[in-house]
Amino acid sequence: MAGGKHILAKQNAQRVFGTAKVGDRGQIVIPKEARELFGIRPGDTLLILAEEDTGLIVSRPEVLNHLANQILSNVKNEEK
């Protein structure tokens, strides 16, 4: 499949990179295309969030830090 064998769907900024098997030690491999797109390198720390009904979210911690700053800024603006 041209453009990456793991990319199953591509709409706007949303992508599906395929599946990952969980190994005996609970490890998964993030597909190469996803690592390249998001600049994930060996040794990087990723944040794992979960919601029982919807599943897991894997993100770089700084992405959520930026989101938290936006939320706090909006709260400040609403208080004025």
PECOR-V620337 format. One record per residue. N is the residue number from 1. RES is the residue in one letter. D_FIRST is the distance of its C-alpha to the first C-alpha in Angstrom with 1 decimal. Layout:
BEGIN
N;RES;D_FIRST / N;RES;D_FIRST
END
This chain:
BEGIN
1;M;0.0 / 2;A;3.8 / 3;G;6.5 / 4;G;6.3 / 5;K;5.2 / 6;H;8.5 / 7;I;8.7 / 8;L;9.3 / 9;A;11.7 / 10;K;13.1 / 11;Q;16.7 / 12;N;19.1 / 13;A;19.5 / 14;Q;18.3 / 15;R;15.1 / 16;V;14.1 / 17;F;12.6 / 18;G;12.8 / 19;T;15.7 / 20;A;18.1 / 21;K;20.8 / 22;V;24.3 / 23;G;26.0 / 24;D;29.7 / 25;R;30.8 / 26;G;29.0 / 27;Q;26.4 / 28;I;22.7 / 29;V;20.0 / 30;I;18.5 / 31;P;14.8 / 32;K;14.7 / 33;E;13.1 / 34;A;15.9 / 35;R;18.5 / 36;E;17.7 / 37;L;17.8 / 38;F;21.0 / 39;G;22.6 / 40;I;23.1 / 41;R;24.7 / 42;P;26.4 / 43;G;29.8 / 44;D;29.0 / 45;T;30.6 / 46;L;28.8 / 47;L;30.6 / 48;I;30.0 / 49;L;31.4 / 50;A;31.7 / 51;E;33.1 / 52;E;33.8 / 53;D;32.7 / 54;T;29.5 / 55;G;28.2 / 56;L;27.4 / 57;I;26.6 / 58;V;25.7 / 59;S;26.7 / 60;R;28.3 / 61;P;32.1 / 62;E;32.7 / 63;V;30.5 / 64;L;32.9 / 65;N;35.9 / 66;H;35.1 / 67;L;34.8 / 68;A;38.1 / 69;N;39.8 / 70;Q;38.8 / 71;I;40.2 / 72;L;43.4 / 73;S;43.8 / 74;N;43.5 / 75;V;46.1 / 76;K;48.4 / 77;N;48.1 / 78;E;48.9 / 79;E;52.0 / 80;K;53.4
END
